[in-house]
Amino acid sequence: MTAGFCRLQGGLFLESKKADVGEGASQFQKDGGDNMAWADMFYPDPSIPETVRLATLEAVADGFPSHYTLPVGLPELRKEIAAHIEKKDGIKIDPGRNIVVTPGSDSGLLFAMMPFLDFGDEVLVPDPGYPNNFLNAELLGAHAIHVPTYPEDNYQIRMDEMEKRLTKKTKMMVITHPNNPTTVVYRKENLKKLAEFIVANDLILVCDQAFEDHIFDGIEFVSPCTLPGMWERTVTVCSLSKGYGLSGYRIAYLYADDKIMDVFYGSAVNVVGAPCTISTYGAIAALKDDTILPAYTEILERRRRVAYDILGNTPGVRMRMSESGILSWLDVGELGSSQEVAGYIAKHAKVLVNQGTPYGEQGENHIRIVTACFKKEQDAVRRFMRIKEALTQLAREKDIV
């Protein structure tokens, strides 16, 4: 095996730190525990929007979904995606030249990076960040260069930290915007400086925008591809999983300049195959239904406040209210290491949360909780209270209270 793959472990021989690797999460739930570690809105409760459910059933009744779509996605779906992009970004793109549909954004992220990276190239990645942003570079033979971001800056990207890590081998930058796990939205002024840095140094930007659909507190969201000089050097990766709560439908998409997209079109069947046909019809219905996102934003805005109110005043815990999406990021350094605290919660609260360490070097002493799990707010609140009670007990054991 290559160096990028041979060091990986899937939990078959040793316990994995990642909740989405191996059978650990499944067994934890079979034993009566709850999973708040998967970034899957309303998990594990049924939650398909009615328009999506009906479109899916109609597609099955027609019988066509036993067949392939085009490897780049059904034209009708790409048309709706283009309309969605124009509405959110204010840019008109050609659904026949600028979009490719992928079976989820994880495969889309790897696909987005593949054409650009050679062995030994370097990729700048903000830390904390989505684990796949680091790992994908290594799988492709490149090196992920961690660029630290800091809570005192609200995790905005420092240009001096970028400059210090720039070398002749730097080829690309990968960001998740809004950030996973911190939920922070990169501000427009920060992104302008980042764009100038990328253009000046002839880099490619891969921007994962899986969490873009739910932004709180009136914060302006800016897609980097809309900034001067960035359209021709940005690959944007989006998903219906987080915003629409359709993780199981496995529909995501890339959009980029047609000179870049021509390569994706030419290799889509080799790398990602074709998206699920049944899911395609559900995705079309979701994008056409203008009521889904506002309704979910209202639920998620309230949920993040409830999570903050309960967990934010727990002894030994520091946290900010989430700026976007379905997550909360907690500093638990006073209580112990990331592994210790996550393990304590699993044992005493019977809730699976994420250790912070897979999210980068800055993730130590932190945990991530998917606060949007469970459709009913009261069901989530019960788990928040169990976590709070367990952490309060841990604080007593540490003589913090």
C-alpha positions in Angstrom: 0.0 0.0 0.0 1.0 3.6 -0.5 2.3 5.7 2.4 -0.9 7.7 2.6 -3.1 4.6 3.0 -0.9 2.1 4.9 -0.9 4.1 8.1 -4.7 4.1 8.4 -6.6 2.0 10.8 -10.3 1.2 10.6 -11.0 0.0 14.1 -10.6 -3.7 13.3 -7.5 -4.2 15.4 -7.2 -1.0 17.5 -9.8 1.4 18.8 -10.2 4.4 16.4 -10.5 7.9 17.7 -13.0 8.8 14.9 -16.6 8.0 15.6 -17.4 7.4 12.0 -14.7 4.7 11.5 -15.3 1.0 12.1 -18.2 -0.6 14.1 -17.7 1.4 17.4 -20.6 3.8 17.0 -23.0 1.0 15.9 -22.1 -1.2 18.9 -22.3 1.8 21.3 -25.9 2.4 20.1 -26.8 -1.3 20.3 -25.6 -1.2 23.9 -28.1 1.6 24.7 -26.0 4.7 24.0 -26.8 7.8 22.0 -24.8 9.1 19.0 -24.2 12.8 18.9 -21.0 12.5 16.9 -22.2 12.2 13.4 -22.9 15.4 11.5 -26.3 14.3 10.5 -29.2 16.6 11.2 -32.0 15.1 13.3 -30.3 11.7 13.4 -31.6 9.1 14.2 -35.2 10.3 13.8 -37.2 10.1 10.5 -37.0 13.5 8.9 -37.5 13.5 5.1 -39.4 16.7 4.0 -42.8 15.8 2.6 -42.1 17.1 -0.9 -38.9 15.1 -1.0 -40.6 11.9 0.3 -43.3 12.2 -2.4 -40.9 12.8 -5.2 -38.8 9.8 -4.2 -41.8 7.5 -4.0 -43.1 8.8 -7.4 -39.7 8.1 -8.9 -39.7 4.5 -7.6 -43.2 4.0 -8.9 -42.1 5.0 -12.4 -39.4 2.3 -12.3 -36.7 4.4 -13.9 -34.4 4.6 -10.8 -33.0 1.2 -11.6 -30.9 2.9 -14.3 -27.9 5.1 -14.2 -28.0 8.9 -14.5 -25.2 10.6 -16.4 -21.9 10.3 -14.5 -21.9 14.1 -14.0 -25.6 14.2 -12.8 -29.0 14.4 -14.3 -29.4 17.7 -16.3 -32.6 18.5 -14.4 -30.7 18.4 -11.1 -27.8 20.5 -12.3 -30.3 23.1 -13.5 -31.8 23.3 -10.0 -28.3 23.5 -8.5 -27.4 26.3 -10.8 -30.6 28.2 -9.7 -29.7 27.6 -6.1 -26.1 28.9 -6.6 -27.4 32.0 -8.3 -29.8 32.7 -5.4 -27.1 32.3 -2.7 -24.0 33.6 -4.5 -25.4 36.0 -7.1 -23.5 34.3 -9.9 -24.9 32.8 -13.1 -23.3 29.5 -14.0 -24.0 27.0 -16.8 -25.5 23.8 -15.5 -24.0 22.0 -18.5 -20.5 23.3 -18.1 -19.8 24.3 -14.5 -21.4 21.6 -12.2 -20.8 17.9 -11.5 -22.9 15.9 -9.0 -21.1 13.6 -6.7 -22.3 10.9 -4.2 -21.8 13.0 -1.1 -19.3 15.7 -0.4 -16.6 13.4 1.1 -16.0 11.8 -2.2 -16.5 15.2 -3.8 -13.7 16.7 -1.7 -11.2 14.0 -2.7 -12.3 14.3 -6.3 -11.8 18.1 -6.1 -8.2 17.7 -5.0 -7.1 14.8 -7.2 -6.4 16.6 -10.5 -4.0 19.2 -8.9 -1.8 17.3 -6.5 1.4 15.5 -7.3 3.7 13.5 -4.9 5.4 15.9 -2.5 3.1 18.9 -3.1 2.0 20.8 0.0 -1.6 21.8 0.9 -2.3 24.6 3.5 -5.2 23.7 5.8 -6.6 25.8 8.7 -6.4 24.0 12.0 -8.9 23.1 13.6 -10.5 21.8 10.4 -12.4 18.9 8.9 -10.2 15.8 9.3 -10.6 14.8 5.6 -9.0 18.1 4.5 -5.8 16.9 6.1 -6.1 13.2 5.3 -7.1 13.7 1.6 -3.8 15.4 0.9 -1.8 12.6 2.4 -3.8 9.9 0.5 -2.9 11.7 -2.7 0.8 11.7 -1.9 0.9 15.4 -0.9 1.5 16.9 2.6 -1.1 18.7 4.7 0.4 21.8 6.3 -1.5 22.8 9.4 -2.2 26.5 9.7 -3.2 27.3 13.2 -6.2 29.5 13.9 -7.0 30.7 17.4 -10.1 31.3 19.5 -8.9 34.8 20.4 -9.3 35.7 16.7 -12.6 33.8 16.5 -10.7 31.3 14.4 -10.3 33.7 11.5 -7.3 32.9 9.2 -4.1 34.8 10.1 -2.2 35.8 6.9 1.1 35.8 8.8 0.6 32.1 9.7 -0.1 31.4 6.0 3.0 33.3 4.9 5.2 31.4 7.4 4.2 28.1 5.9 4.3 29.0 2.2 7.1 27.2 0.2 7.9 26.4 -3.4 6.0 23.2 -2.9 2.7 24.8 -1.9 0.1 24.0 -4.5 -3.3 24.3 -2.8 -5.3 25.6 0.1 -8.3 23.6 1.4 -10.9 25.3 3.7 -14.2 24.3 5.2 -16.4 27.4 5.2 -18.3 27.7 7.6 -15.7 25.8 9.5 -16.1 22.3 10.9 -15.7 21.9 13.9 -15.7 25.5 15.2 -18.8 26.6 13.2 -17.1 29.9 12.5 -17.9 31.8 9.3 -14.9 33.4 7.7 -15.6 37.1 7.4 -15.5 38.9 4.0 -12.4 41.0 4.9 -10.6 37.8 6.0 -11.6 36.1 2.8 -10.4 39.1 0.6 -7.0 38.8 2.2 -7.0 35.1 1.7 -8.0 35.5 -2.0 -5.1 38.0 -2.6 -2.7 35.6 -1.0 -4.0 32.7 -3.2 -3.8 34.8 -6.4 -0.4 36.2 -5.7 1.0 32.8 -5.1 -0.8 31.0 -7.9 -2.5 28.5 -5.7 -5.7 26.5 -6.1 -8.5 26.8 -3.5 -10.8 23.9 -2.6 -13.6 25.3 -0.6 -15.9 22.9 1.3 -19.2 24.7 1.9 -21.2 21.8 3.3 -22.5 23.9 6.2 -23.4 27.1 4.2 -27.2 26.8 4.3 -27.7 27.9 8.0 -25.9 31.0 9.1 -26.9 32.8 12.3 -26.9 36.3 13.8 -27.1 38.0 10.4 -23.4 37.2 9.6 -22.7 37.7 5.9 -21.7 34.6 4.1 -19.4 35.0 1.1 -18.4 32.2 -1.3 -14.6 32.7 -2.1 -15.2 31.9 -5.8 -17.1 35.2 -6.1 -14.0 37.3 -5.1 -11.7 39.0 -7.7 -9.4 36.5 -9.4 -10.9 33.5 -7.6 -13.5 32.0 -10.0 -10.8 30.5 -12.3 -8.8 29.0 -9.3 -11.5 27.8 -7.0 -13.3 24.4 -6.7 -16.4 24.8 -4.5 -17.8 21.6 -2.9 -21.4 21.7 -1.6 -23.9 19.2 -0.2 -27.6 18.6 0.5 -26.6 16.5 3.6 -26.2 19.2 6.2 -28.6 22.0 5.1 -31.5 19.8 3.9 -31.0 17.0 6.4 -30.6 14.5 3.5 -27.3 12.8 4.5 -28.6 9.4 3.5 -29.5 10.6 0.0 -25.8 11.0 -0.8 -26.1 14.0 -3.1 -23.4 16.7 -3.3 -21.9 18.8 -6.1 -18.8 20.7 -7.3 -18.8 23.9 -9.2 -15.9 25.6 -10.9 -14.7 27.3 -14.1 -15.3 25.2 -17.2 -11.6 24.8 -17.9 -11.3 23.0 -14.5 -14.7 21.3 -14.9 -13.8 19.8 -18.3 -11.3 17.6 -16.4 -13.9 16.6 -13.8 -16.3 15.7 -16.6 -13.7 13.6 -18.3 -12.9 11.6 -15.1 -16.2 11.5 -13.2 -17.2 8.0 -14.3 -13.7 6.7 -13.3 -13.7 8.3 -9.8 -17.2 8.9 -8.5 -19.4 6.9 -10.9 -22.9 8.2 -11.2 -25.0 9.6 -8.3 -27.9 7.6 -7.0 -30.9 7.9 -9.4 -33.6 7.7 -6.7 -31.9 10.3 -4.6 -31.5 12.6 -7.6 -35.3 13.0 -7.9 -35.5 13.7 -4.2 -32.8 16.3 -4.5 -34.6 18.1 -7.3 -37.7 18.3 -5.1 -35.7 19.6 -2.2 -34.1 22.4 -4.2 -37.4 23.4 -5.6 -39.0 23.6 -2.2 -38.2 27.1 -0.8 -39.8 26.3 2.6 -37.3 23.7 3.8 -34.2 25.8 4.5 -36.0 28.7 6.4 -37.9 26.2 8.5 -34.7 24.3 9.4 -32.8 27.5 10.1 -35.4 28.4 12.7 -35.1 25.0 14.4 -31.3 25.1 14.3 -31.1 28.7 15.6 -33.1 27.7 18.6 -31.2 24.5 19.1 -27.8 26.1 19.2 -29.1 28.6 21.9 -30.5 25.7 24.0 -27.2 23.9 23.7 -25.2 27.0 24.7 -27.5 27.8 27.6 -27.2 24.2 29.0 -23.6 23.4 28.2 -22.0 26.8 28.3 -22.2 27.3 32.0 -20.9 23.8 32.9 -17.9 23.9 35.2 -14.7 23.5 33.3 -16.3 24.2 29.9 -15.7 27.2 27.7 -17.7 27.6 24.5 -19.0 30.2 22.1 -22.5 30.1 20.6 -22.4 28.4 17.2 -22.3 30.8 14.2 -23.6 28.2 11.7 -24.9 24.7 11.1 -25.5 21.8 13.4 -22.5 21.6 15.7 -21.0 23.0 19.0 -17.3 23.2 19.8 -16.4 23.0 23.5 -13.1 23.7 25.2 -12.8 21.2 28.0 -9.1 21.6 28.7 -9.7 22.3 32.4 -11.4 18.9 32.7 -8.8 16.8 30.9 -7.7 15.7 27.5 -10.0 15.4 24.5 -9.9 11.6 24.7 -10.4 11.6 28.5 -13.4 13.9 28.5 -15.1 12.2 25.4 -14.6 8.8 27.1 -16.0 10.1 30.4 -19.2 11.4 28.6 -19.5 8.1 26.8 -19.3 6.1 30.1 -21.3 8.4 32.4 -23.8 10.2 30.1 -24.1 7.3 27.5 -23.6 9.8 24.7 -21.0 9.5 21.9 -19.3 12.9 21.1 -16.3 13.7 19.0 -12.8 13.9 20.4 -11.2 17.1 19.2 -7.8 15.6 18.1 -8.9 14.4 14.6 -9.7 18.0 13.8 -6.1 19.0 14.0 -3.4 20.0 16.4 -5.5 22.8 17.8 -8.3 20.4 18.6 -6.7 18.9 21.6 -8.6 19.7 24.8 -11.8 20.1 22.8 -14.8 18.1 21.9 -17.4 18.4 19.1 -21.1 17.7 19.7 -23.7 17.5 16.9 -26.3 19.5 18.7 -28.9 19.1 15.9 -29.3 15.3 16.6 -32.9 14.3 17.3 -35.8 15.9 15.6 -37.6 16.9 18.8 -35.9 19.6 20.9 -36.8 18.0 24.2 -35.0 14.8 23.1 -31.9 16.7 22.4 -32.2 18.6 25.7 -32.3 15.4 27.7 -28.9 14.4 26.2 -27.5 17.9 26.8 -28.5 17.6 30.4 -26.9 14.1 30.7 -23.7 15.6 29.2 -23.8 18.5 31.6 -24.4 16.2 34.6 -21.5 14.0 33.6 -19.1 16.9 33.1 -20.2 18.5 36.4 -19.3 15.2 38.1 -15.9 15.2 36.4 -15.3 18.7 37.5 -16.0 17.7 41.1 -13.5 14.8 40.8 -11.0 17.3 39.5 -11.8 19.7 42.4 -12.9 22.4 40.0 -16.2 23.0 41.8 
